[in-house]
Amino acid sequence: MADILILGAGGFGVSLAVMCRSCGHKVTVWTPFENEAQLLLKDREHKKLLPGIIIPQEIEITSKLPEMNDIDLIIIATPTFAVRDTCKLIAGSVAKKTVVACVAKGLEQGSMKTMSDIMDEELLHNSNVIISGPSHAEEVAKGVPTTVVAASKSRAAAELVQDILMNRTLRIYVNDDVIGVELGGAVKNVIALAAGICDGLELGDNSKAALMTRGMTEIARLGIAMGAKSETFAGLSGFGDLIVTCTSMHSRNRRAGIFIGQGMTAEQAIAAVGMTVEGYSSSKCAYELSRRMNVEMPIIEQVYKVLYESKKPADAIKDLMGRPKRHESEVIWLLSK
């Protein structure tokens, strides 16, 4: 039995807590909001995000950080904008032996740093792991068979996460390509927004298939420029995560995109979803990264213009379809390099 602390009581944090407890682990869920902690303690259910999923009594829920000396694994399950502050909060208390994993998928606004960059900066003495892949919280909580990747510079840390969390419903693969795994998880949210826009415009299956394929080409292009391995983007944290996020109604990014395709502004769409839409901030970061790295990412550029410059989706599609002629061999090259 492992002692696990989950930081963040959103949908994914609670779903992981339920899963970990079902495997016999000791689990504590922390939230910075006392009212949220009290509501979860009272209802033993996250009625907004995970209705019908009962939180076992054995799971401790608190707004006060517990003693961390004996904790084996900390999982950061906050939105990306809160990851740095969360790391700062625990930096002086977490034991050196404790492995810290993060399930947030995105890039930090302004710095454009990945979550592992932030963890490395703030948690100097710990082995840090990124968990990513096709894993909607609703399905993880229900015990639907799910497969993800644990990526780390430390093979031992990634394998510890694998040993603790892997069970009959969650399979975990280890990967040492941290930047590739993170970029796949972060930038696919932007493509999912675009996929939702396609659905909102009722463009059909052909358009979405083209968008997803060319979108992954752009993600891989950026990743390779930043030192990632091309084969990572053909795996769970690449195409796997892209497929589930672009096709499922569990996807907040896709739902926001649908609203935009139906005529809402980006701000109205995010308000209608009522939860964090990581693709909104990630689109700006990815666009700025592409310019910094001098990497051509036309789909990302058009999504950015729709979200931040009020460009009409129909005009964005027109510009994409009117681009100069190209050869497709680049796709094969990217995934076989």
N, C-alpha and C positions, 0 to 999 in steps of 0.2 A: 504494500500500500504506500502510495506517495502522498506527500503533503503539498497541495496545490493552492496557490492564491491567484484568483482571476481579478484583474483590475478593469472594471467596466461592467455595468449591469445592463447593457443593451441586449439586443437579440442574440448576437453571437456569443457574448460573454455568458449569458444565462444558458444557452444551448450547450456550450462546452461544459458548464458546471453540471448540468443534468447528466450529460454523457459520462463525465469523469466519475460522478458519484455512483452511477450504475455499474461502473467497473470496480467499485470498492475503495476508491481513493477518498482521502479527507479533503474537503473542498471548502474554501472561503471565497465569497464574492464581495468585492469592495466597490462602492460607488461614492463619489464625492458629495452626493446629494442625500442629506438625511431624510428628506421626504420620500425620495425614491426607495431608500432602504426600508423605511417603515411600511410603505405600500406593498413592497414585495414580501416582507415578513408577514403582513396581515393577510394578503391574498394567496401567497405561495404560488403565484402565477404572474407572468408578465402579460397582462391582458391586452395591451396594445400591440406588442410585437410577436408574442408566442401564445396566443389564446389556446386554452385546452392543454397546455403542457404544464404539468404539476411540478413545482420545485420541491424536492424531498426535504423533510424536516431536518435531516442530517446536514444539509448545506447551510453553513453560517453566512448570513448577509449582514454587512456592516458598513457604516460610513466613517469608521475609524480604522486606520491602518493597524493591522495586528503585528505582533512580534514576528520578525522574519528570520530569526537565527536557524530555525529547523525546517524552513520551507525548501522543498526540492525543486519546484518549478513555479515560476511566475509567468502568467500569460497576460500580456497587455491587449485588451479588447476594447479600447476606446476608439473614437473617431481619430483620423490622422492628425487633425489640428490639436488634439490634446495629448499626443504621444510624448512630445518633448517635456511638457509640464509634468506628466505622470512619471517620466524617468527621473526628472529632477526631484520629485517628491520622495522617491524610494532610494535614491542614490546613496544617501548616508546611512541607510538601515539594512539594505539587502546584503546577505552574507556572500562572500566571494565564491563559495561552492555552488550557489544557486544559479541555475540556468534560467535566463529570461527569454521568453518567446513573445513574438508580436504577430497578431492576426490582422492588423489594420492594413488596408491596401490603398496606397496613395503616395503623394509627394508633398513635402512641406512647402506651403506658400512662401514666396519670397526667396528662400534659399534653394528651393527645388531639390532638396536632399531627400534621400530615401529614408524609410523608417530604420533600417540597419545603420545608416550613417548617424542618425540621431542617437540610437542606442549606444553605438561605439563612442560617441562624444560624451554622453551623460553617464554611462555605466561602464567606467573604465576597467573595472576589475572582474567583470562577469562575461561568461560566454553567452553570446546572443544568437537567437535563432529566428528565422522568418518562416511562418506557416502560411502557405498559399495553395490555391487550387480551387476547383469547382465545388463549393461547399456552402450552399444556402443554409442559414441558421435554422429555418423551419424544418428542413429535412434532417439535419444533424440531430436536432432535439427529438425527432420521431424515430431515430434509429435507422433511417434509410441508408443503405450501403453507400459510403462516400470515400473518395480517395484524394489525398492531398500530398503536398511536398513539404518537408522540413529542410530548409536551406541554412547553412552556416559555414563560416570559415573554419569552425571547429567540428570535425567529424564526430568526436565524442559527444559534444553537446547536441548535435542533430540526432544522433542515435539514442541519446537519453530521452529526448522528446518522443522519438519513435517507440522506444520501449515503454514509456509511461502511458502514452495516449492511444497507441494502436490496440484495437480490439475487434470483436466480430463484426462491427458495423463501420469502423473507421480504419482504413488502410493508409499507411504513411510511407512514402519513399523519401530517401535522403538524397540531397543534391548539394554540391559545393558551389554552384553558380548563383551566388546571392543576388547580384545585380540583375541577372537575367530573370530570376524568379520574381523579384520585386517589380521590375518594369512590366512584365507580363501582367501581374496583378493590378498595377496602378493604371496603366494606359488602356487596358481593355475596357475600363469603365467609360472612357471617352467614346470608344467604338460602340459600346452598349447604348449610350445616349443617341448616337447616330442611328443605330438599329431601331430604337424606339421611334425616332423621327420618321424613319421609313414606314413603320407600322402605322403611325398616326396619319401619314399621307396615303396609306393603303397602296403602297407601291408593289407589294407582292414578294414572292420567294426569291425570284431572280435577283432583285436589287439587294436583298439582305445577304444572299450568298456572296455576291460580288463584294459588298461592303466588308463582310467579315474576313474574306480572303485577302483583299487588298489592305484592310486594316491591320491584319497580322503581319503583312509584309512591312508596313511602316513601323510597327512596334519592334520587329526584329531588326530592322535597319538602324533604328535608334539604339537598341540594345547592343548590337555588335560594335557600333561606334563608341560605346561607353565601356567596352571590354567584356560583354556577355558572350556566352557560347551560343551559336546559332541553333543547335539542337534543342536547347532549353525551350524555345518558343514552339516547338512541335509537341511538347509534353503537357502535363497536367496544369502547370502554372501559366502555360501559353494558350494553345488552342483549347485545352480543356476548360479553362476558366472563361475564355472568350465565348465558347459555345453556350455554356449555361447562362452567362450574364446577358447575352444577346437574345436568348430565346425564351427565358422564363419570366413569368409574371411575378415571381418572387423578387426579381431584380428592380431595385429602386431606380437605377440609372435608366433601364429600359422604360419603366413607367413614366419617368420624367420626360424622356424623349417622346413618348406617345403624346403626352400633353402638348409639347412644343409643336409636334407635327400637326396637331389639331388646332393650332392657332395661339396657344398661350405663349407668353414671354418666358424666359428661363426662370425668372424670379417667381412668376405665378405657378409654374410647373413644380418647382421645388416646394413651394408652400402647399400645393395640392398633394404631393407625396407625403409631406408631414414628417419626414425623417431625413437624415443626412444623405445627400446625393454626392458621393465622392467624385464622380466624373466631372462635376462642374468645376471644382478647383483644379482637378488633375488636368483638365483640358488646357487651362492657362499655363500650368507648369510644363506640360508636354510641348505645347507650342513654343514657349520660351526656350526650353531645352533644345528643340529642333533648330532654332535659330542660332543658339549658342554653339551647338555642335556642327552646324552647317549640314544638317540632314534633311533631305526632302521628305515632307510628311503632308501631302496635300489634303488628305481626309481630316487629319487633326487640325490643320489650318482652317478648313471650312467650318468644322464644328466650333472652333474658337470664335470665328466671326459670327456665327449664328447666336452663340451664347452671350458674347461680350460686345458685339458691334451691331446687334439687331438685324443681321442679314437674314433675308427670307430663305427658308430651307429650299424652296424651289430654285432660287438663284444659285445657291450653293451647289445643288445637284447639277444644274446647267453648266457651271464652271468646271466641275469635276469631269463631266462627260465630254467637255470640249477641250480637254488637255491634249497636248501633242501626242502623236503616235508613239507607242513604246513596244518593246519585246517583253514577253512574260518570263523569259529564262531567269530573270533575277529571283523569282520566287523559289525556283528549284535550287538555285545557287545558295540562297540564304539558308535553306533548311538542310543542305547537304555539305556545307562548307566544313 
